[in-house]
Amino acid sequence: MNRRVACLVIVALALPTAALAQVRAAVLSDADQATLAGVQRYLNGLRSLKARFLQIGPDGVTTQGTVWLQRPGRMRFEYDKPSPLLLVAGQGTVVFHDSQLGQTTNIPVGNTPLGLLLSDTITLSGDVTLTDFQRPPGQLLLTLVRTRTPGDGSLTLDLNASPLALTGWSVVDAQGRQTQLRISDVQLGGRFDQSLFTFVDPDQDK
């Protein structure tokens, strides 16, 4: 699998057949529901962050870089050189650019599982279905899909259980390919230069 496909799995490009898939919600105890209510409050309070990331692609290849997130709808993955990759989300679109191949791909953010994390209000019910909830020691793992189009792919959020803190996420695309991302050196809050979330072709002056 090439790096381009691995990066696109982050946003999980939807297939026309996605709406045909069936979705089944996780069975939750009262304790689970109480925990998830706290997680939902935490996520809705998480308006912006900057962090380092380590990405593990479907083929096991690792890349690193810096990620900026500002809700609603804005995110930037800036990969460390010599990687030619750049991913920018803003104005309702995710733009993926590979400067080595000279290719740019645009995907509506609403067609991606990653868009679940970027929405103005994060909900774990209704338009979103929680399909799995696990409690490994010290962690909480929440797997989410869009209720109407679960075949678009899934987003699994990885959180530290106490205190609550987002530590990463993984995306499974419509073909079942998984890309994992772990974040570190997290800086919460603040506003960023909005030019970060506007794609400018880094090759245009070459």
Phi and psi in degrees as a GROMACS rama.xvg file:
@    title "Ramachandran Plot"
@    xaxis  label "Phi"
@    yaxis  label "Psi"
@TYPE xy
-84.6529  169.246  ASN-2
-64.6796  -31.7112  ARG-3
-62.1945  -47.4616  ARG-4
-62.9942  -41.9278  VAL-5
-59.5987  -40.3866  ALA-6
-70.5971  -38.6303  CYS-7
-66.0913  -25.6514  LEU-8
-63.8125  -26.4378  VAL-9
-55.1166  -40.7193  ILE-10
-100.565  -9.64446  VAL-11
53.4563  78.33  ALA-12
-56.3548  128.408  LEU-13
-76.659  151.795  ALA-14
-105.011  154.033  LEU-15
-59.4299  -24.1659  PRO-16
-87.3517  2.81409  THR-17
-58.0037  -36.4457  ALA-18
-68.2087  -12.8085  ALA-19
-81.3894  -14.2295  LEU-20
-70.4114  155.767  ALA-21
-103.75  149.484  GLN-22
-125.689  139.739  VAL-23
-128.562  125.656  ARG-24
-75.7116  148.981  ALA-25
-66.1972  146.939  ALA-26
-87.1711  122.943  VAL-27
-118.02  142.361  LEU-28
-83.3304  171.478  SER-29
-60.702  -38.3513  ASP-30
-65.5999  -39.8249  ALA-31
-61.0032  -44.9195  ASP-32
-63.7963  -37.7488  GLN-33
-65.707  -42.278  ALA-34
-62.8563  -44.2284  THR-35
-67.0489  -31.2855  LEU-36
-62.4793  -39.7842  ALA-37
-67.2  -39.0221  GLY-38
-62.8946  -42.2469  VAL-39
-63.2665  -41.3147  GLN-40
-62.5055  -43.4824  ARG-41
-60.7624  -47.6489  TYR-42
-63.7752  -38.0261  LEU-43
-71.716  -20.9807  ASN-44
-85.0394  -9.16841  GLY-45
-89.28  89.4686  LEU-46
-91.6009  -29.1425  ARG-47
-156.742  152.025  SER-48
-159.623  158.121  LEU-49
-130.127  137.479  LYS-50
-157.129  162.37  ALA-51
-83.6778  149.015  ARG-52
-132.275  151.41  PHE-53
-120.857  119.111  LEU-54
-107.241  133.396  GLN-55
-115.085  113.301  ILE-56
-77.1181  172.527  GLY-57
-58.9762  -25.4402  PRO-58
-94.7814  7.20036  ASP-59
87.0934  -3.61967  GLY-60
-72.5271  134.63  VAL-61
-105.919  142.975  THR-62
-136.6  159.381  THR-63
-132.258  165.78  GLN-64
173.834  -160.241  GLY-65
-122.09  136.656  THR-66
-119.33  138.07  VAL-67
-116.848  136.874  TRP-68
-131.814  130.72  LEU-69
-140.921  113.676  GLN-70
-87.5148  144.053  ARG-71
-89.4138  143.695  PRO-72
80.4131  7.25676  GLY-73
-123.157  133.292  ARG-74
-158.332  149.23  MET-75
-139.925  125.619  ARG-76
-106.357  110.896  PHE-77
-108.5  109.264  GLU-78
-81.3237  141.519  TYR-79
-63.7684  142.868  ASP-80
-67.3666  146.073  LYS-81
-90.0415  12.7212  PRO-82
-60.7095  135.619  SER-83
-91.0921  11.3426  PRO-84
-91.7404  148.396  LEU-85
-150.223  134.148  LEU-86
-129.905  125.349  LEU-87
-129.543  128.448  VAL-88
-114.897  127.931  ALA-89
-178.32  154.1  GLY-90
55.6908  36.2486  GLN-91
81.1577  5.40528  GLY-92
-133.666  142.622  THR-93
-101.407  124.673  VAL-94
-111.786  124.275  VAL-95
-113.095  127.792  PHE-96
-127.013  132.585  HIS-97
-117.076  104.256  ASP-98
-70.0377  -26.1095  SER-99
-70.2871  -40.9972  GLN-100
-86.8596  -13.3176  LEU-101
67.0377  35.4729  GLY-102
-122.188  141.133  GLN-103
-129.427  132.723  THR-104
-121.256  134.405  THR-105
-113.97  130.673  ASN-106
-132.73  129.431  ILE-107
-58.6667  130.126  PRO-108
-61.3294  -28.2457  VAL-109
-70.2359  -10.988  GLY-110
-95.4742  8.59736  ASN-111
-122.473  144.352  THR-112
-59.4464  -33.1736  PRO-113
-60.3734  -27.7149  LEU-114
-60.1184  -23.641  GLY-115
-61.8779  -35.4336  LEU-116
-78.6269  -20.9294  LEU-117
-96.8047  -3.31209  LEU-118
-65.781  156.64  SER-119
-63.9231  -43.204  ASP-120
-120.603  122.235  THR-121
-91.6093  125.314  ILE-122
-126.122  147.873  THR-123
-108.1  22.2982  LEU-124
-153.428  177.991  SER-125
72.1406  -111.57  GLY-126
-67.3459  -17.3177  ASP-127
-116.125  138.244  VAL-128
-115.054  128.805  THR-129
-84.4586  111.196  LEU-130
-94.719  -17.8968  THR-131
-156.096  141.019  ASP-132
-139.074  119.412  PHE-133
-125.715  153.22  GLN-134
-127.032  70.7387  ARG-135
-62.3326  160.285  PRO-136
-51.6915  119.574  PRO-137
77.4105  3.64543  GLY-138
-129.952  162.631  GLN-139
-131.042  130.408  LEU-140
-121.264  118.277  LEU-141
-118.353  120.848  LEU-142
-103.735  125.146  THR-143
-123.969  146.332  LEU-144
-136.973  160.806  VAL-145
-74.9245  128.825  ARG-146
-59.8446  -40.8773  THR-147
-78.5134  -28.1306  ARG-148
-134.37  63.5147  THR-149
-62.5843  -23.9562  PRO-150
-70.2552  -8.2296  GLY-151
-63.0972  -23.6448  ASP-152
127.244  173.4  GLY-153
-124.441  155.152  SER-154
-121.138  124.179  LEU-155
-110.677  117.54  THR-156
-88.9513  135.974  LEU-157
-113.251  117.725  ASP-158
-124.991  146.544  LEU-159
-71.3041  136.234  ASN-160
-74.6711  -40.0123  ALA-161
-152.611  115.338  SER-162
-72.6889  156.677  PRO-163
-60.1443  131.139  LEU-164
-160.401  132.659  ALA-165
-73.1258  125.6  LEU-166
-114.988  -6.61717  THR-167
159.859  -174.675  GLY-168
-159.659  164.921  TRP-169
-135.925  148.772  SER-170
-121.984  133.642  VAL-171
-113.026  124.626  VAL-172
-86.2608  -177.573  ASP-173
-65.4087  -17.3263  ALA-174
-96.6083  4.59259  GLN-175
85.2554  11.2149  GLY-176
-85.9153  133.619  ARG-177
-110.113  134.198  GLN-178
-121.729  128.651  THR-179
-106.763  147.836  GLN-180
-139.447  129.336  LEU-181
-117.511  138.677  ARG-182
-114.058  149.862  ILE-183
-146.887  171.164  SER-184
49.848  46.9929  ASP-185
-75.3043  129.662  VAL-186
-114.03  114.934  GLN-187
-92.5104  147.979  LEU-188
83.1565  176.735  GLY-189
88.0405  166.565  GLY-190
-116.419  148.044  ARG-191
-111.969  160.683  PHE-192
-56.7259  121.313  ASP-193
-66.6598  -14.2542  GLN-194
-65.1998  -20.4959  SER-195
-60.1627  -28.4123  LEU-196
-105.27  15.4497  PHE-197
-115.391  122.606  THR-198
-73.6189  125.552  PHE-199
-123.555  121.778  VAL-200
-59.2069  113.487  ASP-201
-67.8689  -10.3976  PRO-202
-99.443  -0.30685  ASP-203
-67.0693  -24.4563  GLN-204
-97.7964  4.79087  ASP-205
